[in-house]
Amino acid sequence: MSKMVIEDGKFVELTYKVIDKKTKEVLSEVEFPLGYIQGISEVLSSEVTAELVGQEQGDVIELPIHCDEIYGPRDESLVFTDHIDNVPEEYRKIGMSVTMENEAGEPKDFIVTRVDANSVTVDGNNPMCGREVVFILQVVTVREPTDEEASAGGPIKDTPVFDMPNTRKIH
């Protein structure tokens, strides 16, 4: 029996971590396998899942990606500086997330990137913009989806049902 490879319609589980190419810092890590169906309910960007096609269970893939491919290039028009008196005190901390609306009323998250005695600077670019990263992906499972997974387009959340007829409430 040949090993199953990742292709459209296969149920895949993987763990991964994202490492900054320059600093070698781990930017994010997923320890519990993420399940999805290739080509249907992908949990990672298509730039990443396209590279998984043809891989088998147990494979580990190192995938260098420039984040501009996923998030687009940095847009300096999304960087704003305002006088500190115009900014509520709770937003005067680096790393705070501020949600603002554009003219059309669509929300967008901005991160406070600079605070000094007179001003506060926020940046609406994705923090990964401009970074070169390496995805290290480990393929945990490759199999045919069950009928339920196929019709749901992804993993079915298992919630255990406790059927214990001899229990009684203690409260």
N, C-alpha and C positions, 0 to 999 in steps of 0.2 A: 504494500500500500504506500503510495507516494505521499510525501508530506504536503499539507495544504499550504498554498501561498496566498498572500493578500491580493485580492482582486475585487472589483465591484461586486457588492452583494454578500461578501463574506463578513461574518461577525469577528471583530478584532478587539482584543484587550491589550492595552499597553500602559507602561509607566514611562515617565520621561523627566528629564531635568533640562533647564536652559541655563547655559553658562555664558557669561560675557567673555568674548574672545580676548579683549585687551586685559581686563582685570582678573580673569579666571574666577570671578565671583559667581556663585550659584544664584541666579535671579529668581527662578521658581522651580519647584520640584513637586512631582506627583508620585506619592508612594503607593496609593491604592489604585489598582488597575482601572483605567477608564475604558468603558466598553462603548463601541459604536459599530455601525454597519458601513463598511467602505463604500463611498459614493452616495450614501443616503443621509446618514446622521453624523457626519464627521464632527469631532469635537475640537479639532485643531484646524488651522487655516489650510486651504487647499494646496498651498505651496508646500506644506509639510506632508500631508497625507498622500499627495501624488508620488512622493519619493518612497512611500512604503510599499507600493505595488510590487509584487514579486518576492517580498520578504516572507520568511517562515517563522513559525513559533520558535522562540529562543534567540532569534537574531537580535543583535544590538547595532543600531545605525547611528553614526555621527553625522549630523547634517548641518553644515554651516549655512547661516542665513543672514542676509543683511535685512534688518527690520524695516527698512524703507520699502522693501518688496511687499511687506504685509500691511504696514500702516501708512505708507506713502512717505514722501520726504518731509522733513521738518518745515513747518509753516510759521515764519516769524510774525505774521499778522495775528497769530493766536497768543502772542505774548503781550501782556498789558501791565503797565506800572501805574499805580494811583497813589495819591497822597495818603499817608497813613491815617489821617483823621477821617477819610472817607471810607475806611475799611473797618467793619466791626471787629472788636478786640479778639473774639474767638478765632478769627481768620488770620491773625498776625503771627502765625507759626509756620515755619518751613515744613512742607510735607502735608499740610492741611488740604483737603479737597473742597473745592467751592463749586457748586452747580450754578451755572448762569444760563439765561435763555438768549437766543439770538432774536432778530427782528420777527422771525416767523414763529417764535414761541417754542422752538425746539431746545430741549435741555442739553447742555454740554458740560462735562467736568473739567475743571481747571485745577492745577496743583500750585500751591504757593511755593515759589522757588527762591525768593529772596525777600528779606525784611531788613530794613535799616532804620535809622532814627526818623527819616522823613517819608519813606515810601514802602509799598508792598508790591512785589511783582508776582503775577500768576502766569502759568503757561498751560495752554489747552492742547499741546501736542501730547501724544502718547509717550509715557516715560521711556519706552523702548525705541522711539524714533532715533534714527541715526546710529544705533548700536549695531555692532556685528556680534551675533551670538552663535552658539553651537547647540543644537538640539541633540541630546543623547536619548534615543528612544529604544526601549526594550520591548520586544514583541512577546507578550505573555501567552496569548491565545489566538489561534486562527481556526475558525470552524464555520460550518454552515449555521445560519441563524435558525432558531426554533421558529415554528409558525407564528407564535405570539410576538417574538422579536421582529420577525419580518413584517407583520402587519402593523406593529407599533413603530417600525422604522428605527428601532434601537433597543437598548437593554431594557428589560422589565425589572422594576425595582422589587426586590424581594422583601416583603414584610412578613416575618414569621407569624403564624397564627397559633396561639397557644390554646390547645384544646385539652384541658385537664378537668374532667368531670368531677373529680373528688376534691377540688379546692373549695375553700370557703373564705369569704372576706373576713379580714381581721380588724377592719376599721368600722 
